[in-house]
């Protein structure tokens, strides 16, 4: 039995929820094995945002992770009061 026939046989025995998951995985594989770089699919807005972040890093406009966590914790505490 060739691989296509074997896969088709197994497909027929899967429940609907598994077929939905399989479809998502097949979409992922199709995207993964495209010859084109995923970065080519980014919008201009996203590319601009990434460039701004890289410029911030290059120019020292960064906050240490520990400080950012504290800032977020304080912000969330204020929002829940």
C-alpha positions as CSV (number, residue, x, y, z in Angstrom):
1,X,0.0,0.0,0.0
2,X,1.4,3.4,-1.0
3,X,1.6,6.2,1.6
4,X,-1.3,8.2,0.0
5,X,-3.6,5.2,0.3
6,X,-2.5,4.5,3.8
7,X,-3.1,8.1,4.8
8,X,-6.6,8.1,3.2
9,X,-7.5,4.9,5.0
10,X,-6.5,6.5,8.3
11,X,-8.4,9.7,7.5
12,X,-11.6,7.9,7.1
13,X,-11.4,6.5,10.7
14,X,-10.7,9.9,12.4
15,X,-13.4,11.8,14.3
16,X,-14.4,15.3,13.1
17,X,-12.4,17.1,15.8
18,X,-9.3,15.2,14.8
19,X,-9.8,16.2,11.1
20,X,-10.1,19.8,12.1
21,X,-6.8,19.6,14.0
22,X,-5.2,17.8,11.1
23,X,-6.3,20.5,8.7
24,X,-4.7,23.1,10.9
25,X,-1.5,21.1,11.0
26,X,-1.5,20.7,7.3
27,X,-1.9,24.4,6.9
28,X,1.1,24.8,9.2
29,X,3.2,22.3,7.2
30,X,2.3,24.0,3.9
31,X,3.4,27.4,5.4
32,X,6.5,25.9,6.9
33,X,7.8,24.3,3.7
34,X,7.2,27.3,1.4
35,X,10.3,28.5,-0.2
36,X,9.5,32.0,0.7
37,X,10.7,33.6,3.9
38,X,7.9,34.2,6.4
39,X,9.2,37.7,7.0
40,X,8.0,38.7,3.6
41,X,4.4,38.3,4.8
42,X,4.8,40.9,7.5
43,X,2.8,44.1,7.1
44,X,4.6,47.4,6.7
45,X,3.3,48.4,10.1
46,X,4.8,45.3,11.8
47,X,8.1,45.9,10.0
48,X,8.2,49.5,11.2
49,X,7.5,48.4,14.7
50,X,10.3,45.8,14.6
51,X,12.7,48.4,13.2
52,X,11.7,50.9,16.0
53,X,12.4,48.1,18.6
54,X,15.8,47.4,17.0
55,X,16.6,51.1,17.0
56,X,15.6,51.4,20.7
57,X,18.0,48.5,21.6
58,X,20.8,50.0,19.5
59,X,20.4,53.4,21.2
60,X,20.1,52.0,24.8
61,X,16.4,52.8,25.2
62,X,15.6,49.6,27.0
63,X,14.3,48.5,30.4
64,X,15.7,45.5,32.3
65,X,13.3,42.6,32.4
66,X,13.0,42.7,36.2
67,X,12.0,46.3,36.1
68,X,9.5,45.8,33.3
69,X,7.9,42.9,35.4
70,X,7.6,45.3,38.4
71,X,6.0,48.0,36.2
72,X,3.5,45.5,34.8
73,X,2.7,44.1,38.2
74,X,2.0,47.7,39.6
75,X,-0.1,48.5,36.5
76,X,-2.2,45.4,36.9
77,X,-2.7,45.9,40.6
78,X,-4.0,49.5,39.9
79,X,-6.4,48.1,37.3
80,X,-7.9,45.6,39.7
81,X,-8.6,48.1,42.5
